[in-house]
Amino acid sequence: MEQIAVKHSEREVTLIAQPDDPLPAGKAAALGLQHVLAMDVYIVPFIIASALSFGLGDATSFIQSAFVAAGLATLIQSQLFMRLPVMQGPSFVPIGAVLAIAFAAGGGLSGLSAVIGALIPGAILMILLGSPTKIFHKLVGRFVPPVVGGTIIIVVGVALMPVALNSSVFAVHGSATVGGNILLAFISAAILVSCMLTGIVLGARGTWLRLFSVILALAAGCVAAFFMGQLNFSGVAAASWFSLPRFAFASLEVSFSLPAALSMLIVYLVVLAETTGTWFAIGAVTGKPLSNEQLDRGATGEGIGCLISALLCSTPVTGYSSNAGIIAITGVASRVAFAAAGIFLVVFGLIGKLAAIIASIPEPVIGGVFGVLCVVIAMNGFRVVRATVLNERNMLVIGLPVLMALFATLAPQDFVKTLPDFMQYLLGSSIAFGSVWAIVLHQILPDIAE
């Protein structure tokens, strides 16, 4: 069977459990919980719910949907389709397009109805690109070499930085002030960076500190917010212990728009490019190159996960590369641990009080953590492209998409509103706009002899 090779001279990770190895139930549960705590599933739905001004009840339901969708998608991908240790969670890529489509439809739940209508067709097409047609692996080889994949990751990190600042730090609500928001964001970011670096310095003894760095940063930010009068958990008491998320067509009407669906289709292609990079990272850690069949099955599994997510009124899911790092740290790649993680995600999504607690975290605290994650994402992109020869041609392939992503972010709204709906939605997602440029430039710019 033909295989897609992952470039590495030798496997740098010694595994104590291979993907198909069994695990004791207790150990699988502990490792699965560890993967879940390192994922930050709540950040994407929290950002979108905040930007759309959802009430606490709607925000809680939206976060629940993200957890349940991530859990089901993880089970589908790790146990049935790719059959690799892959965790699925909400992708950062669609944030801009989701907000653009939602605001164009009036925001709030009406906006969410338009978003779900735009997500369903693309998810179905993603399913068809995989195993049914066996097209996906050919697209990967043709359009997403390392220089393009790495550039897309850089674009994701850079393009989301303004989102972290504008939506969560500079936006003022209630009695908050810009200065107070900046202080809270700085505290949470500083604690996150300190935990990460201290964990690295301590080596094996600091593994727990690195794994729980996000949780510790959020906790420290919440403590600071409490003393500043910016923490309010009153909605937690009112939340139920057990509740179901929304279901499209049943508890939320769905509206369809062709321009919105076409825009989201491009976003889906970018999400596929993003998750393909994660699959290659998993292949490198486990020392098992991915076959064409696995790539096609993975695309179908990704599409099914995204379709389930849309039907649960959530946003597209993708593979999380951070979990490849956890495999490297623990040496355990068993899919049993990932089955446990998927179950944990679903259970967490059904506990209303947990979702309400997450929804009550002050936005600047989330913004500080999110900003650091944007930096980490961008730097991972540079890691991918550093193996590429940086001649003038490749520097343009890498640099111009970043410029175009910033163009989409900074373009005056008065100008954007004069464009056709499709272009408005595309410019609404700076990540999709920059990523499309990366793919196109790699195809049209002539190669330069080394």
C-alpha positions in Angstrom: 0.0 0.0 0.0 1.4 3.4 -1.0 2.2 5.6 2.0 2.8 9.3 2.6 6.1 9.6 4.3 6.7 11.9 7.2 10.1 13.6 7.1 12.2 12.6 10.0 15.5 10.9 10.2 14.5 8.6 13.0 11.7 8.4 15.6 12.6 10.6 18.5 9.9 9.2 20.8 10.1 5.8 22.6 6.6 4.6 23.0 5.6 2.2 25.8 2.1 1.6 24.3 1.4 1.5 20.5 -1.9 2.7 19.0 -3.5 -0.8 19.1 -2.2 -1.8 22.5 -4.7 -2.4 25.3 -4.6 -0.4 28.6 -6.1 -1.1 32.1 -9.3 0.9 32.6 -7.9 3.1 35.3 -4.8 4.1 33.4 -6.9 4.7 30.3 -9.2 7.0 32.2 -6.3 9.0 33.8 -4.6 9.4 30.5 -7.8 10.3 28.7 -8.7 12.9 31.3 -5.2 14.4 30.8 -5.7 14.7 27.1 -9.1 16.5 27.7 -7.6 19.0 30.2 -4.9 19.9 27.7 -7.3 20.7 24.8 -9.0 24.0 25.8 -12.2 22.9 24.0 -14.1 25.8 25.5 -12.1 28.7 24.1 -13.6 28.7 20.6 -17.3 28.5 21.6 -16.5 31.0 24.4 -15.1 33.5 21.9 -18.0 33.1 19.5 -20.6 33.3 22.3 -19.0 36.4 23.7 -18.8 38.1 20.2 -22.4 37.3 19.5 -23.5 38.6 22.9 -25.2 35.3 23.9 -27.0 35.3 27.2 -25.6 33.0 29.9 -28.1 30.2 29.0 -27.4 30.3 25.3 -23.6 30.6 25.9 -23.8 27.6 28.3 -25.7 25.5 25.7 -23.2 26.5 23.0 -20.2 25.4 25.1 -22.0 22.1 25.9 -22.5 21.5 22.2 -18.8 21.9 21.5 -17.8 19.4 24.2 -20.3 16.8 23.1 -19.4 17.3 19.4 -15.7 17.0 20.2 -16.2 13.8 22.1 -18.3 12.1 19.4 -15.9 13.2 16.7 -12.9 11.9 18.7 -14.6 8.5 19.1 -15.5 8.4 15.4 -12.0 9.4 14.2 -9.8 7.4 16.7 -11.9 4.2 16.8 -13.6 3.9 13.5 -12.0 5.9 10.6 -8.3 6.9 11.0 -7.9 4.5 13.9 -5.0 6.6 15.2 -4.6 8.4 18.5 -6.3 11.6 17.4 -8.3 14.1 19.5 -10.9 16.3 17.9 -12.0 19.7 19.1 -13.4 23.0 17.8 -11.2 24.5 15.1 -10.0 28.1 15.4 -10.0 28.5 11.6 -13.7 29.2 11.1 -14.1 31.9 13.9 -14.0 34.9 11.5 -16.3 33.4 8.9 -18.7 32.2 11.6 -18.9 35.7 13.1 -19.3 37.3 9.6 -22.1 35.1 8.6 -23.8 35.4 12.0 -23.6 39.2 12.1 -24.9 39.4 8.5 -28.0 37.4 9.7 -28.6 39.7 12.6 -26.5 38.1 15.3 -27.7 36.1 18.3 -29.6 32.9 17.7 -30.7 34.1 14.2 -27.1 34.4 13.3 -26.4 31.0 14.7 -29.2 29.6 12.5 -27.5 31.0 9.4 -24.1 29.6 10.5 -25.5 26.1 10.9 -27.1 26.3 7.5 -23.8 27.2 6.0 -21.9 24.4 7.8 -24.0 21.4 6.8 -23.4 21.4 3.0 -19.6 21.7 3.4 -19.5 18.8 5.9 -21.3 16.5 3.5 -18.8 17.4 0.7 -15.9 16.7 3.1 -17.4 13.2 3.7 -17.5 12.6 -0.1 -13.9 13.8 -0.7 -12.6 10.9 1.4 -13.3 7.2 1.2 -16.3 7.3 -1.3 -14.3 9.1 -4.0 -10.7 8.6 -2.8 -9.8 12.1 -3.9 -8.5 13.6 -0.7 -5.1 12.0 -0.6 -4.5 13.3 -4.2 -5.4 16.9 -3.1 -3.0 16.7 -0.1 -0.1 15.7 -2.3 -0.9 18.4 -4.9 -1.9 21.4 -2.9 -0.7 21.1 0.7 3.1 20.4 0.8 4.9 21.4 4.0 5.5 25.0 2.9 1.8 25.5 2.4 0.7 23.6 5.5 3.2 25.5 7.7 2.1 28.8 6.2 -1.5 28.1 7.0 -0.6 27.4 10.6 1.3 30.7 10.8 -1.7 32.5 9.3 -4.0 30.9 11.9 -1.8 32.2 14.8 -1.3 35.7 13.4 -4.9 36.2 12.3 -6.3 35.2 15.6 -4.2 37.6 17.6 -6.5 40.6 16.9 -9.5 38.4 17.8 -7.9 37.7 21.2 -7.3 41.4 21.8 -10.4 43.0 20.3 -13.1 40.6 21.4 -11.8 39.7 24.8 -9.4 42.4 26.1 -10.3 45.7 24.5 -14.1 45.2 24.6 -15.5 46.7 27.8 -18.7 45.4 29.4 -20.5 46.5 32.6 -18.3 48.1 35.2 -15.0 46.8 33.6 -12.4 49.2 32.2 -9.8 48.8 29.4 -7.0 49.1 31.9 -8.6 46.5 34.2 -9.1 44.1 31.3 -5.5 44.5 30.2 -4.3 43.7 33.8 -6.4 40.6 33.9 -5.2 39.4 30.5 -1.6 40.1 31.5 -2.0 38.1 34.8 -3.5 35.0 33.0 -0.9 35.2 30.2 2.0 35.6 32.6 0.9 32.6 34.7 0.5 30.5 31.6 4.0 31.4 30.3 5.5 30.9 33.8 4.0 27.4 34.2 5.0 26.3 30.7 8.7 27.4 31.2 8.9 26.2 34.7 7.6 22.8 33.6 10.2 22.6 30.9 13.0 23.5 33.3 11.9 20.9 35.8 11.8 18.2 33.2 9.9 15.0 34.1 9.0 16.5 37.5 7.3 19.5 35.8 5.2 17.5 33.4 2.1 18.1 35.5 2.8 21.8 35.5 2.9 22.0 31.7 -0.2 19.9 31.3 -2.2 21.9 33.8 -0.7 25.3 32.8 -3.9 26.6 31.1 -6.1 25.5 34.0 -3.7 27.2 36.5 -3.6 30.4 34.3 -7.4 30.6 34.1 -7.7 30.0 37.9 -5.2 32.7 38.7 -7.0 35.1 36.3 -10.4 34.3 38.0 -8.9 34.9 41.5 -7.6 38.3 40.3 -11.0 39.1 38.7 -12.8 38.2 41.9 -10.7 40.8 43.8 -11.4 43.3 41.1 -15.2 42.7 41.2 -15.3 41.1 37.7 -16.1 37.5 38.6 -19.8 36.4 38.7 -20.8 32.8 39.1 -24.4 33.5 39.9 -25.5 31.7 36.8 -23.9 28.5 37.9 -26.5 27.9 40.7 -29.3 28.3 38.2 -27.8 25.8 35.8 -29.0 22.2 35.8 -26.7 19.3 36.6 -27.7 17.5 33.5 -28.9 19.1 30.3 -28.8 18.4 26.6 -27.4 20.7 24.0 -29.4 22.2 21.1 -30.2 20.1 18.1 -30.5 21.7 14.6 -34.0 21.6 13.1 -35.4 20.5 16.4 -34.6 23.2 18.9 -33.0 25.7 16.5 -34.4 26.7 13.1 -31.8 26.5 10.3 -31.6 29.0 7.4 -29.6 28.4 4.2 -27.7 30.9 2.1 -25.7 29.9 -1.0 -23.0 32.7 -0.5 -22.6 31.7 3.1 -22.3 28.0 2.2 -19.7 28.7 -0.5 -17.6 30.8 1.9 -17.8 28.1 4.5 -16.8 25.5 2.0 -13.5 27.3 1.5 -13.1 27.4 5.3 -13.7 23.6 5.4 -10.9 23.1 2.9 -8.6 25.1 5.2 -9.7 23.1 8.2 -8.8 19.9 6.3 -5.4 21.3 5.6 -5.0 22.2 9.2 -6.0 18.7 10.5 -3.8 17.0 7.9 -0.8 18.6 9.6 -2.0 17.2 12.9 -2.2 13.7 11.3 1.3 13.9 10.0 2.5 15.0 13.5 0.8 11.9 15.0 2.4 9.8 12.3 5.8 11.2 13.2 5.3 10.6 16.9 4.1 7.0 16.5 6.7 6.3 13.8 4.0 5.1 11.4 3.7 6.9 8.0 0.1 7.6 6.9 -1.2 5.6 4.0 -3.4 7.1 1.3 -6.3 5.0 2.6 -5.9 6.5 6.1 -5.9 10.0 4.6 -9.1 9.3 2.7 -10.8 7.6 5.7 -9.6 10.6 7.9 -11.3 13.1 5.6 -14.5 11.1 5.7 -14.3 10.8 9.5 -13.6 14.6 9.7 -16.6 15.3 7.6 -18.9 13.1 9.7 -17.6 14.8 12.9 -18.2 18.2 11.4 -21.7 17.2 10.3 -22.5 15.9 13.8 -21.1 19.1 15.2 -23.3 21.3 13.0 -26.4 19.2 13.9 -25.5 19.9 17.5 -25.4 23.6 16.7 -21.6 23.8 17.1 -18.7 24.8 14.8 -16.4 22.6 12.8 -14.0 20.2 14.6 -10.4 19.4 13.7 -7.5 17.3 15.0 -5.6 18.9 17.9 -1.8 18.9 17.5 -1.2 19.6 21.2 -2.2 16.0 22.0 0.6 14.7 19.8 2.9 16.4 22.3 1.2 14.6 25.2 1.8 11.3 23.5 5.5 12.2 23.2 5.6 13.1 26.9 3.8 10.1 28.2 5.0 7.5 25.7 1.4 6.2 25.4 -0.3 6.2 22.0 -3.0 3.6 22.8 -6.3 4.4 21.2 -8.0 3.1 24.4 -6.9 6.3 26.2 -8.4 8.3 23.4 -11.7 6.4 23.6 -11.7 7.3 27.3 -11.0 11.0 26.4 -13.9 11.0 23.9 -16.3 9.7 26.6 -15.0 12.3 29.1 -15.7 15.1 26.6 -19.3 13.9 26.0 -19.9 13.6 29.8 -18.5 17.0 30.4 -20.8 18.4 27.7 -23.9 17.0 29.4 -23.1 18.6 32.8 -24.8 22.0 32.7 -23.1 23.4 35.8 -19.6 22.7 34.4 -20.5 24.5 31.1 -22.0 27.4 33.2 -18.7 27.7 35.2 -16.7 27.9 32.0 -19.1 30.5 30.5 -18.7 32.7 33.6 -14.9 33.0 33.2 -14.2 36.8 32.5 -13.4 37.5 28.9 -10.1 39.2 29.5 -8.9 36.1 31.4 -9.7 34.0 28.4 -8.1 36.7 26.1 -4.8 36.5 27.9 -4.6 32.7 27.6 -5.9 32.8 24.0 -3.2 35.4 23.0 -0.4 33.1 24.2 -1.9 30.2 22.4 -2.0 32.3 19.2 1.8 32.8 19.6 2.3 29.1 20.1 0.3 28.2 17.0 2.2 30.7 14.8 5.6 29.4 16.1 4.5 25.8 15.3 3.9 27.0 11.8 7.5 28.3 11.6 8.7 25.0 12.8 7.0 23.3 9.9 8.4 25.7 7.2 11.9 25.9 8.6 12.8 22.7 6.7 11.9 24.6 3.4 14.6 26.4 1.5 13.8 30.1 2.1 14.6 31.4 -1.3 12.8 34.5 -2.7 9.9 32.4 -4.1 9.2 30.6 -0.8 9.5 33.7 1.3 6.7 35.2 -0.8 4.6 32.0 -0.5 5.0 32.3 3.3 4.9 36.0 3.8 2.2 37.3 1.4 -0.6 35.1 2.9 0.2 36.7 6.3 -0.1 40.1 4.7 -3.4 39.1 3.1 -4.8 37.8 6.4 -4.0 41.1 8.0 -5.6 42.9 5.0 -8.8 41.0 5.7 -8.6 41.9 9.3 -8.0 45.6 8.8 -10.0 46.2 5.7 -12.5 49.1 6.4 -16.0 47.7 6.8 -17.5 50.4 4.6 -15.4 49.0 1.7 -16.1 45.4 2.6 -19.9 46.0 2.6 -19.7 47.1 -1.1 -18.5 43.7 -2.2 -20.6 40.7 -3.1 -21.8 38.5 -0.2 -19.4 35.7 -1.0 -16.4 38.1 -0.8 -17.8 39.6 2.4 -17.9 36.2 4.1 -14.4 35.3 2.8 -12.9 38.6 4.0 -14.8 38.0 7.3 -12.4 35.0 7.8 -8.9 36.3 7.6 -7.6 32.8 8.2 -9.5 31.4 5.1 -8.5 34.4 3.1 -4.8 34.1 3.9 -4.8 30.3 3.5 -6.4 30.5 0.1 -3.6 32.8 -0.9 -1.0 30.3 0.4 -2.4 27.5 -1.8 -2.8 29.7 -4.9 0.7 31.3 -4.6 2.4 28.0 -4.3 0.7 26.9 -7.5 1.3 30.0 -9.6 4.7 31.3 -8.6 7.5 29.7 -10.6 10.0 27.5 -8.9 13.5 29.0 -8.5 16.4 26.7 -9.1 18.5 26.2 -5.9 
